[in-house]
């Protein structure tokens, strides 16, 4: 009787790892996709006048320096007059998306407060916002530039025949120190009205007989001894600004909404005025932060520091 031989197939373990390569690759791709999916994200719509450097999947939404979303899709609005930016926003900041929330594009620019957005030269423009306090909202009319915030302080107006180079956002200077801002202007048929605000710490300098002039550009004075050149602060050379001075015999403090006249030209004598008006004692750092002088003096030595007498002189 003949016996049939049976073939025995043995698995070779050294080839099993070849099947693991594609499986592992699929797992890695799935992990990357999963990590990039928005976690409980919120979709909102922003409307801009133009795209202005915005790019899908690249332009970020930042809030206080933290990335909280990104630009998902760009398209024209229904009326074809604006650009609609569909944003994907983290759920963590959804509570800030309310009526009154303002969105704007951050990009490199030179203004009266300095050079801003310099980091976007490499990363490109990004979008940021200031939170509102109304009802929840998912569609917003965005701004092209950062809004001018009105802080606490006395508001007043300046009447001028021409706008010249003055714009909202320009600084108000006293002895070339920024003490306030221009936040708006209004056109009338025969004049321009500028709206300004001075910081609370400095509003005591503003008197009924204060004089105002545009602080911008180069000034040449030719005389027998040659030519002298005076310049405004660097930032006011670039974007304008307004200076004011108060006489030694200063007038009364002014109330909210008081109107001054913007002089056509400044007078050199105004810069020499030294009114004895007491201010709160502050040391201003380069960053603009203010500190009480005593904070710079060790407590063991403060008893020997003389404080000038305050009062009207």
SEMI-572498 format. One record per residue (C-alpha): x negated, y, z negated; residue in three letters. Coordinates in nm, 3 decimals. Each point is the difference from the previous one (the first is absolute). Layout:
<gufis>
     east    north       up  rest
        X        Y        Z   ALA
...
</gufis>
This chain:
<gufis>
     east    north       up  rest
    0.000    0.000    0.000   UNK
   -0.139    0.333    0.111   UNK
   -0.004    0.295   -0.248   UNK
    0.048    0.360    0.132   UNK
   -0.247    0.254   -0.137   UNK
    0.157    0.319   -0.140   UNK
   -0.173    0.336    0.039   UNK
   -0.053    0.194   -0.321   UNK
   -0.008    0.383    0.035   UNK
   -0.201    0.179   -0.262   UNK
    0.032    0.377   -0.050   UNK
   -0.318    0.203    0.013   UNK
    0.021    0.259   -0.280   UNK
   -0.257    0.231    0.154   UNK
    0.250    0.127    0.264   UNK
    0.277    0.095   -0.242   UNK
   -0.144    0.349   -0.060   UNK
    0.058    0.083    0.369   UNK
    0.375    0.005   -0.070   UNK
   -0.051    0.230   -0.297   UNK
   -0.151    0.281    0.211   UNK
    0.321    0.105    0.185   UNK
    0.208   -0.052   -0.315   UNK
   -0.233    0.225   -0.197   UNK
    0.000    0.263    0.278   UNK
    0.381    0.008    0.002   UNK
    0.004    0.038   -0.377   UNK
   -0.244    0.293    0.012   UNK
    0.204    0.179    0.270   UNK
    0.319   -0.054   -0.197   UNK
   -0.165    0.143   -0.312   UNK
   -0.117    0.310    0.186   UNK
    0.345    0.061    0.148   UNK
    0.163   -0.054   -0.339   UNK
   -0.235    0.244   -0.175   UNK
    0.074    0.268    0.261   UNK
    0.374   -0.030   -0.027   UNK
    0.157    0.288   -0.197   UNK
    0.110   -0.113   -0.343   UNK
    0.362    0.107   -0.038   UNK
   -0.072    0.300    0.225   UNK
    0.238    0.281    0.090   UNK
    0.041    0.134    0.353   UNK
    0.040    0.378    0.039   UNK
    0.006    0.238    0.298   UNK
   -0.201    0.320    0.031   UNK
    0.055    0.255    0.278   UNK
   -0.292    0.206    0.132   UNK
   -0.025    0.263    0.273   UNK
   -0.268   -0.213    0.165   UNK
   -0.211   -0.308   -0.074   UNK
   -0.304    0.218   -0.078   UNK
   -0.258   -0.280   -0.020   UNK
    0.224   -0.257   -0.170   UNK
   -0.054   -0.364    0.098   UNK
    0.214   -0.307   -0.051   UNK
   -0.132   -0.255   -0.253   UNK
   -0.295    0.233   -0.078   UNK
    0.135    0.321   -0.155   UNK
    0.039   -0.044   -0.376   UNK
    0.241    0.152   -0.248   UNK
   -0.180    0.121   -0.313   UNK
    0.136    0.132   -0.328   UNK
   -0.243    0.153   -0.248   UNK
   -0.282   -0.169    0.188   UNK
    0.155   -0.350   -0.014   UNK
    0.111   -0.187    0.312   UNK
    0.374   -0.065   -0.032   UNK
    0.106   -0.070    0.357   UNK
   -0.083    0.021    0.368   UNK
    0.137    0.116    0.335   UNK
    0.178   -0.294    0.161   UNK
    0.143    0.143    0.322   UNK
    0.015    0.326    0.200   UNK
    0.281    0.096    0.236   UNK
    0.192    0.301    0.123   UNK
    0.299    0.115   -0.199   UNK
    0.349   -0.047    0.142   UNK
    0.005    0.356    0.140   UNK
   -0.354   -0.042    0.145   UNK
   -0.111    0.320   -0.175   UNK
   -0.203   -0.154   -0.283   UNK
   -0.217   -0.301   -0.081   UNK
    0.150   -0.259   -0.231   UNK
   -0.250   -0.176   -0.226   UNK
    0.125   -0.323   -0.153   UNK
   -0.187   -0.049   -0.329   UNK
   -0.035   -0.311   -0.215   UNK
   -0.022    0.112   -0.364   UNK
   -0.080   -0.196   -0.315   UNK
    0.295   -0.073   -0.225   UNK
   -0.197    0.145   -0.294   UNK
    0.051    0.359    0.118   UNK
    0.352   -0.040    0.141   UNK
    0.134    0.199   -0.294   UNK
   -0.188    0.309    0.122   UNK
    0.171    0.004    0.341   UNK
    0.275    0.251   -0.071   UNK
    0.147    0.319    0.134   UNK
   -0.267    0.267   -0.027   UNK
   -0.288   -0.240    0.068   UNK
   -0.242    0.165    0.243   UNK
   -0.226   -0.195    0.238   UNK
   -0.287    0.150    0.199   UNK
   -0.309   -0.099    0.197   UNK
   -0.346    0.043   -0.154   UNK
   -0.272    0.083    0.250   UNK
   -0.316    0.215    0.006   UNK
    0.074    0.370   -0.035   UNK
   -0.155    0.323   -0.125   UNK
    0.217    0.220   -0.218   UNK
   -0.021    0.273   -0.259   UNK
   -0.053   -0.259   -0.272   UNK
   -0.288   -0.169    0.178   UNK
   -0.060   -0.288    0.237   UNK
    0.240   -0.288   -0.054   UNK
    0.058   -0.342    0.151   UNK
   -0.366   -0.039    0.093   UNK
    0.018   -0.375   -0.074   UNK
    0.252   -0.044    0.282   UNK
   -0.273    0.072    0.254   UNK
   -0.099   -0.366   -0.043   UNK
    0.322   -0.172   -0.109   UNK
    0.239    0.206    0.211   UNK
    0.309    0.193   -0.118   UNK
    0.222   -0.147   -0.270   UNK
    0.342    0.084   -0.140   UNK
    0.070    0.102   -0.358   UNK
    0.295    0.145   -0.189   UNK
    0.125    0.183   -0.307   UNK
    0.286   -0.165   -0.187   UNK
    0.348    0.148   -0.001   UNK
    0.266    0.000   -0.270   UNK
    0.328   -0.045    0.186   UNK
    0.193   -0.307    0.108   UNK
   -0.164   -0.301    0.168   UNK
   -0.078    0.053    0.366   UNK
   -0.162   -0.194    0.287   UNK
   -0.028    0.262    0.276   UNK
   -0.216    0.311   -0.033   UNK
   -0.098    0.297    0.214   UNK
   -0.378    0.006   -0.040   UNK
   -0.225    0.305   -0.006   UNK
   -0.295    0.045    0.233   UNK
   -0.220    0.147   -0.276   UNK
   -0.016   -0.003   -0.379   UNK
    0.274    0.211   -0.162   UNK
   -0.099    0.305   -0.202   UNK
    0.092   -0.069   -0.360   UNK
    0.132    0.286   -0.207   UNK
   -0.136   -0.018   -0.353   UNK
    0.097    0.200   -0.303   UNK
   -0.073    0.370    0.021   UNK
    0.137    0.338    0.097   UNK
    0.142    0.028    0.354   UNK
   -0.021    0.330    0.188   UNK
   -0.002    0.132    0.357   UNK
   -0.227    0.201    0.227   UNK
    0.128    0.215    0.285   UNK
   -0.220    0.031    0.308   UNK
    0.027    0.137    0.351   UNK
   -0.177   -0.303    0.150   UNK
   -0.058   -0.362   -0.095   UNK
   -0.369    0.016    0.103   UNK
   -0.175   -0.328   -0.093   UNK
    0.194   -0.063   -0.321   UNK
    0.182   -0.335   -0.025   UNK
    0.184   -0.200   -0.266   UNK
   -0.257   -0.181   -0.212   UNK
   -0.253    0.286    0.003   UNK
   -0.144    0.106   -0.334   UNK
    0.061    0.317   -0.198   UNK
   -0.335    0.131   -0.135   UNK
   -0.095    0.222   -0.290   UNK
   -0.371    0.086    0.002   UNK
   -0.038   -0.284    0.252   UNK
    0.144   -0.254   -0.247   UNK
    0.316   -0.182    0.125   UNK
    0.286    0.082   -0.237   UNK
    0.307   -0.076    0.210   UNK
    0.136   -0.094    0.341   UNK
    0.201    0.115    0.297   UNK
    0.280   -0.254    0.034   UNK
    0.225    0.149    0.272   UNK
    0.068    0.298    0.222   UNK
    0.309    0.147    0.163   UNK
    0.031    0.196    0.325   UNK
    0.211    0.314    0.017   UNK
    0.050    0.224    0.302   UNK
   -0.236    0.266   -0.137   UNK
   -0.227   -0.183   -0.250   UNK
   -0.126   -0.326   -0.148   UNK
    0.075   -0.101   -0.356   UNK
   -0.246   -0.237   -0.170   UNK
    0.101   -0.206   -0.302   UNK
   -0.274   -0.059   -0.258   UNK
   -0.040   -0.158   -0.340   UNK
   -0.264    0.078   -0.260   UNK
   -0.102   -0.250   -0.268   UNK
    0.134    0.064   -0.352   UNK
   -0.350    0.051   -0.146   UNK
   -0.065    0.290    0.238   UNK
    0.336    0.168    0.049   UNK
   -0.090    0.259   -0.265   UNK
   -0.247    0.140    0.257   UNK
    0.289    0.084    0.230   UNK
    0.113    0.357   -0.067   UNK
    0.238    0.244    0.169   UNK
   -0.293    0.194    0.151   UNK
   -0.207   -0.301    0.117   UNK
   -0.129    0.024    0.358   UNK
    0.001   -0.285    0.252   UNK
   -0.192   -0.053    0.324   UNK
   -0.081   -0.283    0.238   UNK
   -0.325   -0.174   -0.094   UNK
   -0.128   -0.141    0.325   UNK
   -0.276    0.037    0.255   UNK
   -0.322    0.198    0.005   UNK
   -0.025    0.369   -0.086   UNK
   -0.269    0.224    0.148   UNK
   -0.104    0.334   -0.145   UNK
   -0.238    0.211    0.208   UNK
   -0.185    0.283   -0.169   UNK
   -0.324    0.197    0.008   UNK
   -0.179   -0.282   -0.184   UNK
    0.111   -0.272    0.240   UNK
    0.282   -0.250    0.030   UNK
    0.146   -0.187   -0.297   UNK
    0.213   -0.309    0.036   UNK
    0.241   -0.136   -0.257   UNK
    0.183   -0.328    0.021   UNK
    0.307   -0.147   -0.162   UNK
   -0.010   -0.334   -0.181   UNK
   -0.082   -0.280    0.245   UNK
    0.345   -0.159   -0.001   UNK
    0.175    0.333    0.054   UNK
   -0.225    0.055    0.302   UNK
    0.137   -0.322    0.145   UNK
    0.367    0.031   -0.084   UNK
    0.072    0.339   -0.152   UNK
    0.082    0.120   -0.348   UNK
    0.123    0.300   -0.200   UNK
   -0.191    0.190   -0.269   UNK
    0.130    0.243   -0.256   UNK
   -0.146    0.241   -0.253   UNK
    0.146    0.187   -0.295   UNK
   -0.111    0.354   -0.103   UNK
   -0.165    0.084   -0.331   UNK
    0.310    0.198   -0.091   UNK
    0.230   -0.290    0.074   UNK
    0.377    0.016    0.016   UNK
    0.270   -0.212   -0.154   UNK
    0.028   -0.374    0.050   UNK
    0.239   -0.091    0.282   UNK
    0.303   -0.227    0.000   UNK
    0.089   -0.296    0.220   UNK
    0.060    0.105    0.362   UNK
   -0.190    0.331   -0.021   UNK
   -0.100    0.128    0.345   UNK
   -0.344    0.141    0.084   UNK
   -0.144    0.143    0.320   UNK
   -0.281   -0.180    0.183   UNK
   -0.250    0.270    0.095   UNK
   -0.145    0.005    0.352   UNK
   -0.356    0.010   -0.135   UNK
   -0.165   -0.048   -0.338   UNK
   -0.185    0.285   -0.169   UNK
   -0.352   -0.064   -0.131   UNK
    0.082    0.196   -0.316   UNK
    0.277   -0.246   -0.088   UNK
   -0.261   -0.270   -0.053   UNK
   -0.163    0.217   -0.266   UNK
    0.312    0.027   -0.214   UNK
   -0.055   -0.156   -0.343   UNK
    0.332    0.004   -0.189   UNK
   -0.021   -0.110   -0.364   UNK
    0.273   -0.261    0.019   UNK
   -0.029   -0.294   -0.238   UNK
    0.018   -0.350    0.144   UNK
    0.021   -0.333   -0.172   UNK
   -0.350   -0.138   -0.042   UNK
   -0.070   -0.269    0.256   UNK
   -0.315   -0.136    0.158   UNK
    0.069   -0.106    0.359   UNK
   -0.190   -0.298    0.127   UNK
   -0.097   -0.046    0.363   UNK
    0.296   -0.235    0.045   UNK
    0.239    0.273   -0.117   UNK
    0.070   -0.162   -0.337   UNK
    0.015    0.242   -0.291   UNK
   -0.140   -0.054   -0.347   UNK
   -0.010    0.201   -0.319   UNK
   -0.353    0.138   -0.053   UNK
   -0.018   -0.157   -0.346   UNK
    0.017   -0.348    0.156   UNK
   -0.347    0.059    0.144   UNK
   -0.149    0.098   -0.338   UNK
   -0.081   -0.257   -0.272   UNK
    0.229    0.039   -0.301   UNK
   -0.301    0.063   -0.226   UNK
   -0.084    0.311    0.203   UNK
    0.346    0.136    0.069   UNK
   -0.003    0.210   -0.316   UNK
   -0.281    0.206    0.151   UNK
    0.170    0.067    0.332   UNK
    0.140    0.348    0.029   UNK
    0.337    0.041    0.165   UNK
    0.061    0.335    0.173   UNK
    0.282    0.208   -0.141   UNK
    0.319   -0.018    0.200   UNK
    0.228    0.286    0.063   UNK
    0.074    0.281    0.237   UNK
   -0.299    0.221    0.043   UNK
</gufis>
